Amino acid sequence: MDFSKLSLEERAKLLSPPTGDQMAELKEYQKRMGYDEGKMKSMKYRMTVYDEFLKEYEYRKKYCGVKDRIKNKQRERGSEMR
């Protein structure tokens, strides 16, 4: 699947929740987006890749956090009804 053609929101829905290991997440992002070692060396502004990664990483944390809170609220409501 070509993740580079998907929007940030679409990628967040498809990917698993982010881990706390940002370096491992960055490496996975680079693989997913097609930034291999050769391409990274030839890029003039590599920090843009890191900036794009951080935007996705933070969005995934927010997306997964909201989703987890909704599930917790549904569980609480279900236990209150019993």
mmCIF file of the N, C-alpha and C atoms, coordinates in Angstrom:
data_MODEL
# 
_entry.id   MODEL 
# 
loop_
_atom_site.group_PDB 
_atom_site.id 
_atom_site.type_symbol 
_atom_site.label_atom_id 
_atom_site.label_alt_id 
_atom_site.label_comp_id 
_atom_site.label_asym_id 
_atom_site.label_entity_id 
_atom_site.label_seq_id 
_atom_site.pdbx_PDB_ins_code 
_atom_site.Cartn_x 
_atom_site.Cartn_y 
_atom_site.Cartn_z 
_atom_site.occupancy 
_atom_site.B_iso_or_equiv 
_atom_site.pdbx_formal_charge 
_atom_site.auth_seq_id 
_atom_site.auth_comp_id 
_atom_site.auth_asym_id 
_atom_site.auth_atom_id 
_atom_site.pdbx_PDB_model_num 
ATOM 1   N N  . MET A 1 1  ? 0.840   -1.171 0.000  1.00 0.00 ? 1  MET A N  1 
ATOM 2   C CA . MET A 1 1  ? 0.000   0.000  0.000  1.00 0.00 ? 1  MET A CA 1 
ATOM 3   C C  . MET A 1 1  ? 0.891   1.242  0.000  1.00 0.00 ? 1  MET A C  1 
ATOM 4   N N  . ASP A 1 2  ? 0.539   2.220  -0.794 1.00 0.00 ? 2  ASP A N  1 
ATOM 5   C CA . ASP A 1 2  ? 1.315   3.457  -0.880 1.00 0.00 ? 2  ASP A CA 1 
ATOM 6   C C  . ASP A 1 2  ? 0.739   4.480  0.100  1.00 0.00 ? 2  ASP A C  1 
ATOM 7   N N  . PHE A 1 3  ? 1.360   4.560  1.273  1.00 0.00 ? 3  PHE A N  1 
ATOM 8   C CA . PHE A 1 3  ? 0.881   5.458  2.317  1.00 0.00 ? 3  PHE A CA 1 
ATOM 9   C C  . PHE A 1 3  ? 1.093   6.921  1.961  1.00 0.00 ? 3  PHE A C  1 
ATOM 10  N N  . SER A 1 4  ? 2.035   7.195  1.064  1.00 0.00 ? 4  SER A N  1 
ATOM 11  C CA . SER A 1 4  ? 2.324   8.587  0.717  1.00 0.00 ? 4  SER A CA 1 
ATOM 12  C C  . SER A 1 4  ? 1.155   9.254  -0.004 1.00 0.00 ? 4  SER A C  1 
ATOM 13  N N  . LYS A 1 5  ? 0.260   8.462  -0.563 1.00 0.00 ? 5  LYS A N  1 
ATOM 14  C CA . LYS A 1 5  ? -0.894  9.012  -1.276 1.00 0.00 ? 5  LYS A CA 1 
ATOM 15  C C  . LYS A 1 5  ? -2.120  9.170  -0.374 1.00 0.00 ? 5  LYS A C  1 
ATOM 16  N N  . LEU A 1 6  ? -2.022  8.711  0.867  1.00 0.00 ? 6  LEU A N  1 
ATOM 17  C CA . LEU A 1 6  ? -3.145  8.799  1.800  1.00 0.00 ? 6  LEU A CA 1 
ATOM 18  C C  . LEU A 1 6  ? -3.041  10.066 2.642  1.00 0.00 ? 6  LEU A C  1 
ATOM 19  N N  . SER A 1 7  ? -4.176  10.547 3.075  1.00 0.00 ? 7  SER A N  1 
ATOM 20  C CA . SER A 1 7  ? -4.182  11.712 3.958  1.00 0.00 ? 7  SER A CA 1 
ATOM 21  C C  . SER A 1 7  ? -3.743  11.292 5.356  1.00 0.00 ? 7  SER A C  1 
ATOM 22  N N  . LEU A 1 8  ? -3.437  12.268 6.159  1.00 0.00 ? 8  LEU A N  1 
ATOM 23  C CA . LEU A 1 8  ? -3.036  12.030 7.540  1.00 0.00 ? 8  LEU A CA 1 
ATOM 24  C C  . LEU A 1 8  ? -4.117  11.260 8.291  1.00 0.00 ? 8  LEU A C  1 
ATOM 25  N N  . GLU A 1 9  ? -5.369  11.645 8.092  1.00 0.00 ? 9  GLU A N  1 
ATOM 26  C CA . GLU A 1 9  ? -6.485  10.996 8.767  1.00 0.00 ? 9  GLU A CA 1 
ATOM 27  C C  . GLU A 1 9  ? -6.626  9.539  8.345  1.00 0.00 ? 9  GLU A C  1 
ATOM 28  N N  . GLU A 1 10 ? -6.464  9.289  7.048  1.00 0.00 ? 10 GLU A N  1 
ATOM 29  C CA . GLU A 1 10 ? -6.579  7.908  6.548  1.00 0.00 ? 10 GLU A CA 1 
ATOM 30  C C  . GLU A 1 10 ? -5.464  7.036  7.112  1.00 0.00 ? 10 GLU A C  1 
ATOM 31  N N  . ARG A 1 11 ? -4.245  7.583  7.168  1.00 0.00 ? 11 ARG A N  1 
ATOM 32  C CA . ARG A 1 11 ? -3.127  6.809  7.723  1.00 0.00 ? 11 ARG A CA 1 
ATOM 33  C C  . ARG A 1 11 ? -3.369  6.501  9.191  1.00 0.00 ? 11 ARG A C  1 
ATOM 34  N N  . ALA A 1 12 ? -3.875  7.462  9.947  1.00 0.00 ? 12 ALA A N  1 
ATOM 35  C CA . ALA A 1 12 ? -4.122  7.252  11.382 1.00 0.00 ? 12 ALA A CA 1 
ATOM 36  C C  . ALA A 1 12 ? -5.127  6.131  11.609 1.00 0.00 ? 12 ALA A C  1 
ATOM 37  N N  . LYS A 1 13 ? -6.118  6.028  10.744 1.00 0.00 ? 13 LYS A N  1 
ATOM 38  C CA . LYS A 1 13 ? -7.127  4.970  10.873 1.00 0.00 ? 13 LYS A CA 1 
ATOM 39  C C  . LYS A 1 13 ? -6.544  3.592  10.571 1.00 0.00 ? 13 LYS A C  1 
ATOM 40  N N  . LEU A 1 14 ? -5.594  3.535  9.638  1.00 0.00 ? 14 LEU A N  1 
ATOM 41  C CA . LEU A 1 14 ? -5.031  2.255  9.216  1.00 0.00 ? 14 LEU A CA 1 
ATOM 42  C C  . LEU A 1 14 ? -3.906  1.751  10.117 1.00 0.00 ? 14 LEU A C  1 
ATOM 43  N N  . LEU A 1 15 ? -3.187  2.674  10.739 1.00 0.00 ? 15 LEU A N  1 
ATOM 44  C CA . LEU A 1 15 ? -2.014  2.290  11.515 1.00 0.00 ? 15 LEU A CA 1 
ATOM 45  C C  . LEU A 1 15 ? -2.384  1.974  12.958 1.00 0.00 ? 15 LEU A C  1 
ATOM 46  N N  . SER A 1 16 ? -1.534  1.183  13.580 1.00 0.00 ? 16 SER A N  1 
ATOM 47  C CA . SER A 1 16 ? -1.740  0.853  14.991 1.00 0.00 ? 16 SER A CA 1 
ATOM 48  C C  . SER A 1 16 ? -1.398  2.069  15.856 1.00 0.00 ? 16 SER A C  1 
ATOM 49  N N  . PRO A 1 17 ? -1.835  2.069  17.102 1.00 0.00 ? 17 PRO A N  1 
ATOM 50  C CA . PRO A 1 17 ? -1.493  3.184  17.984 1.00 0.00 ? 17 PRO A CA 1 
ATOM 51  C C  . PRO A 1 17 ? 0.022   3.337  18.087 1.00 0.00 ? 17 PRO A C  1 
ATOM 52  N N  . PRO A 1 18 ? 0.503   4.560  18.193 1.00 0.00 ? 18 PRO A N  1 
ATOM 53  C CA . PRO A 1 18 ? 1.954   4.763  18.259 1.00 0.00 ? 18 PRO A CA 1 
ATOM 54  C C  . PRO A 1 18 ? 2.531   4.281  19.586 1.00 0.00 ? 18 PRO A C  1 
ATOM 55  N N  . THR A 1 19 ? 3.764   3.848  19.529 1.00 0.00 ? 19 THR A N  1 
ATOM 56  C CA . THR A 1 19 ? 4.467   3.433  20.744 1.00 0.00 ? 19 THR A CA 1 
ATOM 57  C C  . THR A 1 19 ? 5.171   4.648  21.320 1.00 0.00 ? 19 THR A C  1 
ATOM 58  N N  . GLY A 1 20 ? 5.797   4.490  22.447 1.00 0.00 ? 20 GLY A N  1 
ATOM 59  C CA . GLY A 1 20 ? 6.544   5.579  23.062 1.00 0.00 ? 20 GLY A CA 1 
ATOM 60  C C  . GLY A 1 20 ? 7.940   5.734  22.481 1.00 0.00 ? 20 GLY A C  1 
ATOM 61  N N  . ASP A 1 21 ? 8.350   4.815  21.629 1.00 0.00 ? 21 ASP A N  1 
ATOM 62  C CA . ASP A 1 21 ? 9.695   4.845  21.038 1.00 0.00 ? 21 ASP A CA 1 
ATOM 63  C C  . ASP A 1 21 ? 9.670   5.644  19.738 1.00 0.00 ? 21 ASP A C  1 
ATOM 64  N N  . GLN A 1 22 ? 9.980   6.936  19.840 1.00 0.00 ? 22 GLN A N  1 
ATOM 65  C CA . GLN A 1 22 ? 9.887   7.800  18.665 1.00 0.00 ? 22 GLN A CA 1 
ATOM 66  C C  . GLN A 1 22 ? 10.874  7.427  17.570 1.00 0.00 ? 22 GLN A C  1 
ATOM 67  N N  . MET A 1 23 ? 12.076  6.973  17.934 1.00 0.00 ? 23 MET A N  1 
ATOM 68  C CA . MET A 1 23 ? 13.061  6.617  16.902 1.00 0.00 ? 23 MET A CA 1 
ATOM 69  C C  . MET A 1 23 ? 12.588  5.407  16.092 1.00 0.00 ? 23 MET A C  1 
ATOM 70  N N  . ALA A 1 24 ? 12.017  4.418  16.757 1.00 0.00 ? 24 ALA A N  1 
ATOM 71  C CA . ALA A 1 24 ? 11.485  3.254  16.036 1.00 0.00 ? 24 ALA A CA 1 
ATOM 72  C C  . ALA A 1 24 ? 10.315  3.684  15.160 1.00 0.00 ? 24 ALA A C  1 
ATOM 73  N N  . GLU A 1 25 ? 9.466   4.565  15.685 1.00 0.00 ? 25 GLU A N  1 
ATOM 74  C CA . GLU A 1 25 ? 8.330   5.079  14.903 1.00 0.00 ? 25 GLU A CA 1 
ATOM 75  C C  . GLU A 1 25 ? 8.817   5.864  13.689 1.00 0.00 ? 25 GLU A C  1 
ATOM 76  N N  . LEU A 1 26 ? 9.880   6.649  13.859 1.00 0.00 ? 26 LEU A N  1 
ATOM 77  C CA . LEU A 1 26 ? 10.441  7.416  12.742 1.00 0.00 ? 26 LEU A CA 1 
ATOM 78  C C  . LEU A 1 26 ? 10.957  6.488  11.647 1.00 0.00 ? 26 LEU A C  1 
ATOM 79  N N  . LYS A 1 27 ? 11.652  5.435  12.044 1.00 0.00 ? 27 LYS A N  1 
ATOM 80  C CA . LYS A 1 27 ? 12.160  4.469  11.057 1.00 0.00 ? 27 LYS A CA 1 
ATOM 81  C C  . LYS A 1 27 ? 11.016  3.800  10.297 1.00 0.00 ? 27 LYS A C  1 
ATOM 82  N N  . GLU A 1 28 ? 9.959   3.444  11.012 1.00 0.00 ? 28 GLU A N  1 
ATOM 83  C CA . GLU A 1 28 ? 8.791   2.847  10.362 1.00 0.00 ? 28 GLU A CA 1 
ATOM 84  C C  . GLU A 1 28 ? 8.123   3.848  9.418  1.00 0.00 ? 28 GLU A C  1 
ATOM 85  N N  . TYR A 1 29 ? 8.054   5.100  9.839  1.00 0.00 ? 29 TYR A N  1 
ATOM 86  C CA . TYR A 1 29 ? 7.478   6.159  8.992  1.00 0.00 ? 29 TYR A CA 1 
ATOM 87  C C  . TYR A 1 29 ? 8.281   6.285  7.698  1.00 0.00 ? 29 TYR A C  1 
ATOM 88  N N  . GLN A 1 30 ? 9.606   6.299  7.825  1.00 0.00 ? 30 GLN A N  1 
ATOM 89  C CA . GLN A 1 30 ? 10.461  6.429  6.648  1.00 0.00 ? 30 GLN A CA 1 
ATOM 90  C C  . GLN A 1 30 ? 10.248  5.266  5.683  1.00 0.00 ? 30 GLN A C  1 
ATOM 91  N N  . LYS A 1 31 ? 10.145  4.056  6.209  1.00 0.00 ? 31 LYS A N  1 
ATOM 92  C CA . LYS A 1 31 ? 9.881   2.885  5.351  1.00 0.00 ? 31 LYS A CA 1 
ATOM 93  C C  . LYS A 1 31 ? 8.527   3.023  4.664  1.00 0.00 ? 31 LYS A C  1 
ATOM 94  N N  . ARG A 1 32 ? 7.517   3.372  5.460  1.00 0.00 ? 32 ARG A N  1 
ATOM 95  C CA . ARG A 1 32 ? 6.145   3.483  4.972  1.00 0.00 ? 32 ARG A CA 1 
ATOM 96  C C  . ARG A 1 32 ? 6.025   4.515  3.859  1.00 0.00 ? 32 ARG A C  1 
ATOM 97  N N  . MET A 1 33 ? 6.733   5.625  3.994  1.00 0.00 ? 33 MET A N  1 
ATOM 98  C CA . MET A 1 33 ? 6.626   6.728  3.056  1.00 0.00 ? 33 MET A CA 1 
ATOM 99  C C  . MET A 1 33 ? 7.645   6.651  1.914  1.00 0.00 ? 33 MET A C  1 
ATOM 100 N N  . GLY A 1 34 ? 8.475   5.616  1.918  1.00 0.00 ? 34 GLY A N  1 
ATOM 101 C CA . GLY A 1 34 ? 9.421   5.410  0.826  1.00 0.00 ? 34 GLY A CA 1 
ATOM 102 C C  . GLY A 1 34 ? 10.705  6.211  0.934  1.00 0.00 ? 34 GLY A C  1 
ATOM 103 N N  . TYR A 1 35 ? 11.067  6.640  2.139  1.00 0.00 ? 35 TYR A N  1 
ATOM 104 C CA . TYR A 1 35 ? 12.308  7.371  2.344  1.00 0.00 ? 35 TYR A CA 1 
ATOM 105 C C  . TYR A 1 35 ? 13.414  6.385  2.709  1.00 0.00 ? 35 TYR A C  1 
ATOM 106 N N  . ASP A 1 36 ? 14.026  5.775  1.697  1.00 0.00 ? 36 ASP A N  1 
ATOM 107 C CA . ASP A 1 36 ? 15.126  4.860  1.972  1.00 0.00 ? 36 ASP A CA 1 
ATOM 108 C C  . ASP A 1 36 ? 16.415  5.666  2.182  1.00 0.00 ? 36 ASP A C  1 
ATOM 109 N N  . GLU A 1 37 ? 17.472  4.969  2.523  1.00 0.00 ? 37 GLU A N  1 
ATOM 110 C CA . GLU A 1 37 ? 18.730  5.633  2.853  1.00 0.00 ? 37 GLU A CA 1 
ATOM 111 C C  . GLU A 1 37 ? 19.251  6.498  1.701  1.00 0.00 ? 37 GLU A C  1 
ATOM 112 N N  . GLY A 1 38 ? 19.167  5.988  0.485  1.00 0.00 ? 38 GLY A N  1 
ATOM 113 C CA . GLY A 1 38 ? 19.633  6.743  -0.681 1.00 0.00 ? 38 GLY A CA 1 
ATOM 114 C C  . GLY A 1 38 ? 18.838  8.018  -0.897 1.00 0.00 ? 38 GLY A C  1 
ATOM 115 N N  . LYS A 1 39 ? 17.536  7.920  -0.754 1.00 0.00 ? 39 LYS A N  1 
ATOM 116 C CA . LYS A 1 39 ? 16.681  9.092  -0.938 1.00 0.00 ? 39 LYS A CA 1 
ATOM 117 C C  . LYS A 1 39 ? 16.942  10.130 0.150  1.00 0.00 ? 39 LYS A C  1 
ATOM 118 N N  . MET A 1 40 ? 17.144  9.659  1.383  1.00 0.00 ? 40 MET A N  1 
ATOM 119 C CA . MET A 1 40 ? 17.420  10.582 2.483  1.00 0.00 ? 40 MET A CA 1 
ATOM 120 C C  . MET A 1 40 ? 18.735  11.322 2.260  1.00 0.00 ? 40 MET A C  1 
ATOM 121 N N  . LYS A 1 41 ? 19.748  10.640 1.767  1.00 0.00 ? 41 LYS A N  1 
ATOM 122 C CA . LYS A 1 41 ? 21.047  11.285 1.521  1.00 0.00 ? 41 LYS A CA 1 
ATOM 123 C C  . LYS A 1 41 ? 20.956  12.333 0.424  1.00 0.00 ? 41 LYS A C  1 
ATOM 124 N N  . SER A 1 42 ? 20.083  12.103 -0.540 1.00 0.00 ? 42 SER A N  1 
ATOM 125 C CA . SER A 1 42 ? 19.980  13.028 -1.663 1.00 0.00 ? 42 SER A CA 1 
ATOM 126 C C  . SER A 1 42 ? 19.073  14.227 -1.370 1.00 0.00 ? 42 SER A C  1 
ATOM 127 N N  . MET A 1 43 ? 18.336  14.165 -0.269 1.00 0.00 ? 43 MET A N  1 
ATOM 128 C CA . MET A 1 43 ? 17.416  15.254 0.066  1.00 0.00 ? 43 MET A CA 1 
ATOM 129 C C  . MET A 1 43 ? 18.165  16.444 0.646  1.00 0.00 ? 43 MET A C  1 
ATOM 130 N N  . LYS A 1 44 ? 17.760  17.627 0.222  1.00 0.00 ? 44 LYS A N  1 
ATOM 131 C CA . LYS A 1 44 ? 18.392  18.841 0.713  1.00 0.00 ? 44 LYS A CA 1 
ATOM 132 C C  . LYS A 1 44 ? 17.884  19.195 2.115  1.00 0.00 ? 44 LYS A C  1 
ATOM 133 N N  . TYR A 1 45 ? 16.590  19.052 2.335  1.00 0.00 ? 45 TYR A N  1 
ATOM 134 C CA . TYR A 1 45 ? 15.984  19.432 3.615  1.00 0.00 ? 45 TYR A CA 1 
ATOM 135 C C  . TYR A 1 45 ? 15.392  18.200 4.295  1.00 0.00 ? 45 TYR A C  1 
ATOM 136 N N  . ARG A 1 46 ? 16.227  17.463 5.001  1.00 0.00 ? 46 ARG A N  1 
ATOM 137 C CA . ARG A 1 46 ? 15.771  16.239 5.651  1.00 0.00 ? 46 ARG A CA 1 
ATOM 138 C C  . ARG A 1 46 ? 14.869  16.516 6.852  1.00 0.00 ? 46 ARG A C  1 
ATOM 139 N N  . MET A 1 47 ? 14.994  17.690 7.431  1.00 0.00 ? 47 MET A N  1 
ATOM 140 C CA . MET A 1 47 ? 14.174  18.015 8.601  1.00 0.00 ? 47 MET A CA 1 
ATOM 141 C C  . MET A 1 47 ? 12.689  18.041 8.243  1.00 0.00 ? 47 MET A C  1 
ATOM 142 N N  . THR A 1 48 ? 12.361  18.290 6.994  1.00 0.00 ? 48 THR A N  1 
ATOM 143 C CA . THR A 1 48 ? 10.943  18.270 6.609  1.00 0.00 ? 48 THR A CA 1 
ATOM 144 C C  . THR A 1 48 ? 10.366  16.874 6.793  1.00 0.00 ? 48 THR A C  1 
ATOM 145 N N  . VAL A 1 49 ? 11.167  15.842 6.572  1.00 0.00 ? 49 VAL A N  1 
ATOM 146 C CA . VAL A 1 49 ? 10.710  14.466 6.778  1.00 0.00 ? 49 VAL A CA 1 
ATOM 147 C C  . VAL A 1 49 ? 10.394  14.274 8.263  1.00 0.00 ? 49 VAL A C  1 
ATOM 148 N N  . TYR A 1 50 ? 11.278  14.769 9.118  1.00 0.00 ? 50 TYR A N  1 
ATOM 149 C CA . TYR A 1 50 ? 11.046  14.647 10.563 1.00 0.00 ? 50 TYR A CA 1 
ATOM 150 C C  . TYR A 1 50 ? 9.812   15.455 10.979 1.00 0.00 ? 50 TYR A C  1 
ATOM 151 N N  . ASP A 1 51 ? 9.658   16.632 10.423 1.00 0.00 ? 51 ASP A N  1 
ATOM 152 C CA . ASP A 1 51 ? 8.483   17.458 10.734 1.00 0.00 ? 51 ASP A CA 1 
ATOM 153 C C  . ASP A 1 51 ? 7.191   16.760 10.311 1.00 0.00 ? 51 ASP A C  1 
ATOM 154 N N  . GLU A 1 52 ? 7.208   16.151 9.122  1.00 0.00 ? 52 GLU A N  1 
ATOM 155 C CA . GLU A 1 52 ? 6.038   15.404 8.641  1.00 0.00 ? 52 GLU A CA 1 
ATOM 156 C C  . GLU A 1 52 ? 5.757   14.215 9.555  1.00 0.00 ? 52 GLU A C  1 
ATOM 157 N N  . PHE A 1 53 ? 6.827   13.535 9.971  1.00 0.00 ? 53 PHE A N  1 
ATOM 158 C CA . PHE A 1 53 ? 6.682   12.403 10.881 1.00 0.00 ? 53 PHE A CA 1 
ATOM 159 C C  . PHE A 1 53 ? 6.032   12.851 12.185 1.00 0.00 ? 53 PHE A C  1 
ATOM 160 N N  . LEU A 1 54 ? 6.534   13.936 12.772 1.00 0.00 ? 54 LEU A N  1 
ATOM 161 C CA . LEU A 1 54 ? 5.979   14.412 14.044 1.00 0.00 ? 54 LEU A CA 1 
ATOM 162 C C  . LEU A 1 54 ? 4.506   14.765 13.918 1.00 0.00 ? 54 LEU A C  1 
ATOM 163 N N  . LYS A 1 55 ? 4.147   15.355 12.800 1.00 0.00 ? 55 LYS A N  1 
ATOM 164 C CA . LYS A 1 55 ? 2.735   15.706 12.587 1.00 0.00 ? 55 LYS A CA 1 
ATOM 165 C C  . LYS A 1 55 ? 1.875   14.440 12.592 1.00 0.00 ? 55 LYS A C  1 
ATOM 166 N N  . GLU A 1 56 ? 2.336   13.399 11.875 1.00 0.00 ? 56 GLU A N  1 
ATOM 167 C CA . GLU A 1 56 ? 1.595   12.139 11.844 1.00 0.00 ? 56 GLU A CA 1 
ATOM 168 C C  . GLU A 1 56 ? 1.591   11.468 13.216 1.00 0.00 ? 56 GLU A C  1 
ATOM 169 N N  . TYR A 1 57 ? 2.725   11.443 13.871 1.00 0.00 ? 57 TYR A N  1 
ATOM 170 C CA . TYR A 1 57 ? 2.859   10.796 15.183 1.00 0.00 ? 57 TYR A CA 1 
ATOM 171 C C  . TYR A 1 57 ? 1.920   11.438 16.196 1.00 0.00 ? 57 TYR A C  1 
ATOM 172 N N  . GLU A 1 58 ? 1.927   12.752 16.259 1.00 0.00 ? 58 GLU A N  1 
ATOM 173 C CA . GLU A 1 58 ? 1.058   13.469 17.199 1.00 0.00 ? 58 GLU A CA 1 
ATOM 174 C C  . GLU A 1 58 ? -0.421  13.258 16.849 1.00 0.00 ? 58 GLU A C  1 
ATOM 175 N N  . TYR A 1 59 ? -0.731  13.254 15.573 1.00 0.00 ? 59 TYR A N  1 
ATOM 176 C CA . TYR A 1 59 ? -2.117  13.019 15.159 1.00 0.00 ? 59 TYR A CA 1 
ATOM 177 C C  . TYR A 1 59 ? -2.563  11.617 15.562 1.00 0.00 ? 59 TYR A C  1 
ATOM 178 N N  . ARG A 1 60 ? -1.693  10.628 15.353 1.00 0.00 ? 60 ARG A N  1 
ATOM 179 C CA . ARG A 1 60 ? -2.039  9.252  15.731 1.00 0.00 ? 60 ARG A CA 1 
ATOM 180 C C  . ARG A 1 60 ? -2.240  9.136  17.234 1.00 0.00 ? 60 ARG A C  1 
ATOM 181 N N  . LYS A 1 61 ? -1.407  9.814  18.023 1.00 0.00 ? 61 LYS A N  1 
ATOM 182 C CA . LYS A 1 61 ? -1.579  9.788  19.478 1.00 0.00 ? 61 LYS A CA 1 
ATOM 183 C C  . LYS A 1 61 ? -2.921  10.399 19.847 1.00 0.00 ? 61 LYS A C  1 
ATOM 184 N N  . LYS A 1 62 ? -3.257  11.509 19.232 1.00 0.00 ? 62 LYS A N  1 
ATOM 185 C CA . LYS A 1 62 ? -4.534  12.169 19.517 1.00 0.00 ? 62 LYS A CA 1 
ATOM 186 C C  . LYS A 1 62 ? -5.699  11.295 19.057 1.00 0.00 ? 62 LYS A C  1 
ATOM 187 N N  . TYR A 1 63 ? -5.607  10.769 17.836 1.00 0.00 ? 63 TYR A N  1 
ATOM 188 C CA . TYR A 1 63 ? -6.670  9.927  17.276 1.00 0.00 ? 63 TYR A CA 1 
ATOM 189 C C  . TYR A 1 63 ? -6.903  8.698  18.156 1.00 0.00 ? 63 TYR A C  1 
ATOM 190 N N  . CYS A 1 64 ? -5.839  8.035  18.550 1.00 0.00 ? 64 CYS A N  1 
ATOM 191 C CA . CYS A 1 64 ? -5.977  6.822  19.363 1.00 0.00 ? 64 CYS A CA 1 
ATOM 192 C C  . CYS A 1 64 ? -6.433  7.156  20.772 1.00 0.00 ? 64 CYS A C  1 
ATOM 193 N N  . GLY A 1 65 ? -6.015  8.275  21.312 1.00 0.00 ? 65 GLY A N  1 
ATOM 194 C CA . GLY A 1 65 ? -6.440  8.688  22.643 1.00 0.00 ? 65 GLY A CA 1 
ATOM 195 C C  . GLY A 1 65 ? -7.919  8.978  22.694 1.00 0.00 ? 65 GLY A C  1 
ATOM 196 N N  . VAL A 1 66 ? -8.422  9.668  21.687 1.00 0.00 ? 66 VAL A N  1 
ATOM 197 C CA . VAL A 1 66 ? -9.848  9.977  21.625 1.00 0.00 ? 66 VAL A CA 1 
ATOM 198 C C  . VAL A 1 66 ? -10.637 8.694  21.495 1.00 0.00 ? 66 VAL A C  1 
ATOM 199 N N  . LYS A 1 67 ? -10.170 7.801  20.654 1.00 0.00 ? 67 LYS A N  1 
ATOM 200 C CA . LYS A 1 67 ? -10.856 6.536  20.452 1.00 0.00 ? 67 LYS A CA 1 
ATOM 201 C C  . LYS A 1 67 ? -10.905 5.736  21.758 1.00 0.00 ? 67 LYS A C  1 
ATOM 202 N N  . ASP A 1 68 ? -9.782  5.724  22.507 1.00 0.00 ? 68 ASP A N  1 
ATOM 203 C CA . ASP A 1 68 ? -9.730  4.991  23.772 1.00 0.00 ? 68 ASP A CA 1 
ATOM 204 C C  . ASP A 1 68 ? -10.673 5.609  24.797 1.00 0.00 ? 68 ASP A C  1 
ATOM 205 N N  . ARG A 1 69 ? -10.756 6.936  24.835 1.00 0.00 ? 69 ARG A N  1 
ATOM 206 C CA . ARG A 1 69 ? -11.655 7.589  25.782 1.00 0.00 ? 69 ARG A CA 1 
ATOM 207 C C  . ARG A 1 69 ? -13.109 7.266  25.478 1.00 0.00 ? 69 ARG A C  1 
ATOM 208 N N  . ILE A 1 70 ? -13.458 7.190  24.215 1.00 0.00 ? 70 ILE A N  1 
ATOM 209 C CA . ILE A 1 70 ? -14.835 6.858  23.831 1.00 0.00 ? 70 ILE A CA 1 
ATOM 210 C C  . ILE A 1 70 ? -15.172 5.442  24.290 1.00 0.00 ? 70 ILE A C  1 
ATOM 211 N N  . LYS A 1 71 ? -14.266 4.506  24.089 1.00 0.00 ? 71 LYS A N  1 
ATOM 212 C CA . LYS A 1 71 ? -14.493 3.130  24.528 1.00 0.00 ? 71 LYS A CA 1 
ATOM 213 C C  . LYS A 1 71 ? -14.658 3.067  26.036 1.00 0.00 ? 71 LYS A C  1 
ATOM 214 N N  . ASN A 1 72 ? -13.831 3.823  26.774 1.00 0.00 ? 72 ASN A N  1 
ATOM 215 C CA . ASN A 1 72 ? -13.927 3.827  28.237 1.00 0.00 ? 72 ASN A CA 1 
ATOM 216 C C  . ASN A 1 72 ? -15.258 4.396  28.692 1.00 0.00 ? 72 ASN A C  1 
ATOM 217 N N  . LYS A 1 73 ? -15.732 5.462  28.055 1.00 0.00 ? 73 LYS A N  1 
ATOM 218 C CA . LYS A 1 73 ? -17.023 6.051  28.419 1.00 0.00 ? 73 LYS A CA 1 
ATOM 219 C C  . LYS A 1 73 ? -18.155 5.067  28.158 1.00 0.00 ? 73 LYS A C  1 
ATOM 220 N N  . GLN A 1 74 ? -18.078 4.346  27.041 1.00 0.00 ? 74 GLN A N  1 
ATOM 221 C CA . GLN A 1 74 ? -19.114 3.368  26.723 1.00 0.00 ? 74 GLN A CA 1 
ATOM 222 C C  . GLN A 1 74 ? -19.117 2.255  27.767 1.00 0.00 ? 74 GLN A C  1 
ATOM 223 N N  . ARG A 1 75 ? -17.946 1.827  28.207 1.00 0.00 ? 75 ARG A N  1 
ATOM 224 C CA . ARG A 1 75 ? -17.859 0.785  29.237 1.00 0.00 ? 75 ARG A CA 1 
ATOM 225 C C  . ARG A 1 75 ? -18.457 1.283  30.548 1.00 0.00 ? 75 ARG A C  1 
ATOM 226 N N  . GLU A 1 76 ? -18.124 2.548  30.917 1.00 0.00 ? 76 GLU A N  1 
ATOM 227 C CA . GLU A 1 76 ? -18.658 3.110  32.154 1.00 0.00 ? 76 GLU A CA 1 
ATOM 228 C C  . GLU A 1 76 ? -20.171 3.181  32.110 1.00 0.00 ? 76 GLU A C  1 
ATOM 229 N N  . ARG A 1 77 ? -20.706 3.618  31.001 1.00 0.00 ? 77 ARG A N  1 
ATOM 230 C CA . ARG A 1 77 ? -22.162 3.719  30.862 1.00 0.00 ? 77 ARG A CA 1 
ATOM 231 C C  . ARG A 1 77 ? -22.808 2.349  30.942 1.00 0.00 ? 77 ARG A C  1 
ATOM 232 N N  . GLY A 1 78 ? -22.158 1.357  30.362 1.00 0.00 ? 78 GLY A N  1 
ATOM 233 C CA . GLY A 1 78 ? -22.687 0.000  30.399 1.00 0.00 ? 78 GLY A CA 1 
ATOM 234 C C  . GLY A 1 78 ? -22.707 -0.554 31.814 1.00 0.00 ? 78 GLY A C  1 
ATOM 235 N N  . SER A 1 79 ? -21.694 -0.254 32.611 1.00 0.00 ? 79 SER A N  1 
ATOM 236 C CA . SER A 1 79 ? -21.656 -0.749 33.987 1.00 0.00 ? 79 SER A CA 1 
ATOM 237 C C  . SER A 1 79 ? -22.629 0.015  34.880 1.00 0.00 ? 79 SER A C  1 
ATOM 238 N N  . GLU A 1 80 ? -22.914 1.283  34.551 1.00 0.00 ? 80 GLU A N  1 
ATOM 239 C CA . GLU A 1 80 ? -23.854 2.066  35.333 1.00 0.00 ? 80 GLU A CA 1 
ATOM 240 C C  . GLU A 1 80 ? -25.285 1.532  35.146 1.00 0.00 ? 80 GLU A C  1 
ATOM 241 N N  . MET A 1 81 ? -25.581 0.996  33.983 1.00 0.00 ? 81 MET A N  1 
ATOM 242 C CA . MET A 1 81 ? -26.919 0.529  33.683 1.00 0.00 ? 81 MET A CA 1 
ATOM 243 C C  . MET A 1 81 ? -27.224 -0.783 34.397 1.00 0.00 ? 81 MET A C  1 
ATOM 244 N N  . ARG A 1 82 ? -26.218 -1.499 34.825 1.00 0.00 ? 82 ARG A N  1 
ATOM 245 C CA . ARG A 1 82 ? -26.428 -2.805 35.476 1.00 0.00 ? 82 ARG A CA 1 
ATOM 246 C C  . ARG A 1 82 ? -26.833 -2.678 36.892 1.00 0.00 ? 82 ARG A C  1 
# 
